[in-house]
């Protein structure tokens, strides 16, 4: 295996460091266009550092995307339960344009722990979909097939990423506008810590049961899905990429159709069904990067589309809000469209190489 120059490995790492805070806090309409650069720079250490640590850990240990999702959920619990403690602070959004959501949140309070199950699902779910999975899927899709599952950072880089995440988290914890002078009770902190550790343990246990993940996918299928005529049912390939995307869309948006505990129950049921379907499909032959990209980008596209209906955290003029929402649409379309073009080009090149006679390269190397 050839060793990539450090500069070539740092480019995707820096891209993920900067993309994660944007997808986490800006892609759904929380800030105007002029506020986005400041938000990205301020939150890059915490969100970007976490995304880098999760991606590098999963790729080094062969945890796969289920492992990434579990570590992302653990990060969501740490962020909302221990860092800014928004999960336990009933007045966390009172000074924002989302203050009117407090009554709906209190309709699903968990007795004895004092947090809203509705908000827990929303906070952790958004961190899984937008903060971690979407930016990782996008950045990896811009790389060649042989680089997508390789680690980008050595030990010094991992140390820097860990220090960035820790420093960014401590900054938010200590800032008046981060934790908002609220401190959760020892019971609440212990609960959040226990849940996060359980999720991390579940992710790491995948190392025992998961086989080695391939460095590059097997060439051959088209982006529309491989042909399966004449194959036994047990050997059928995955569905077309649009179906995993639709599963994510239904789970992501369907969880909001009912208020209170019925909505929480529906959200957990949809998340479970989506996890089972995606895990089963991803184990089939020819599950490739188009499926990963469609799955990872689906929630981001939905969030960008709904930005027009969501207020910004701070009051903004209708014109400023509209400009920001249009900018979000353009940025997401460029990011996802560019990633899809890169994946299409890579898949076409792999098919040409597979069809070329031995000893005759069908195209120059990437």
Phi, psi and omega in degrees: 000129179286146179266124181285146174299148181305321182298322181291328179280335182283333182301307178295329179295316178293322178300316179293322179301323182269331182284323184302314178294330179289313179294329183288317191243342185250329189295340182258005174100019183285342183221155175284171182298319182290336180273345185297314181301319179296317180298316181298313181293321182291320186261358179302318179300317184284304182286313180293320177298319178295316180298319178296313180299316181294314181297314182294319178298313181295319182287324179290323184265358180068039183279343180070185181291326173301321177295320177299317180296320179293318177293326176295320177296321177298318177299318179300320178292317179297316183296309184279336184260331185243327186273285178272347175057028178297335181296325185256351182267106183293339180257019186299324184259008185296333181263019179237178178285001178256018182298332182284359178272357185296318181298319179294324179293321182289351178286350181229042179292139178270118182300137176086339181246344172065037173227157181274123177296327177298313179292325178299315178297316182293311183298308183292318179300317179293324177293321178296310187284309190267319186283322189248299190292314182299309181295324178295314180298320181293309183297317180295330180291337178281351181265163174292162185302325183284348184254351189291324184253009176274148173296146178261334189246143169272191181298318176299319179295320177297321178297317178298316180298318179295320179292323177298312180297315181296314180296317178297321179293318179295325178297315178293319180299321185275340185282142180298326179275353179271292179274346176059043175056026178250142176228121181293160180286160177305322179297317179295317179295320179295320178298311181297319179297317180297317179295316180298316179296322178296319179293319178297318178298316178299321179294315183290332178294340177297338180297331180288322190262336182275138176283175179296132181279138183292147178286323180225147179287160177286123182290157173143307186285156175273170179293337178282352180117142183286149175287141183236015183297131177085356179276148172297156182299323183293337182258011181297143179282181181288164176290173176298153184304335182295331184287315172301323178297317179295323177299316179295318180298315180296316180292322184288318183264330182295338181289350184256004187282342181233142180274170171063207183295324174302321178293321178296315179299316179296319181298315180293322179295315180295320178296321179294314179298316180297317180297318180295313181297312183295322179294316180295315180297320184292343178273352181281157176300146174071019167285116190231188186298327175303322178291320179297314181296315180298319180293314184289327184272346185300313180296324178295318179296318178296316179299318180294321179294324182275356179300331180293341182257358186249134177285160172282162179303311180261152178304138179219152178292154178304323180294315180296320179295319181293318178300317178297318180293320178295319178299320177300314180301315181295314182298315181295317179299319179293316181297309183289318179297318178295319179296319179295322178295318179296317179294319179298316180296318180295317180296319179295320179295319179296322179294320179294320179294322180292328183273346183288145176298153180301135178086356179238102179296135181279340180202157179294152181295152182287000000 
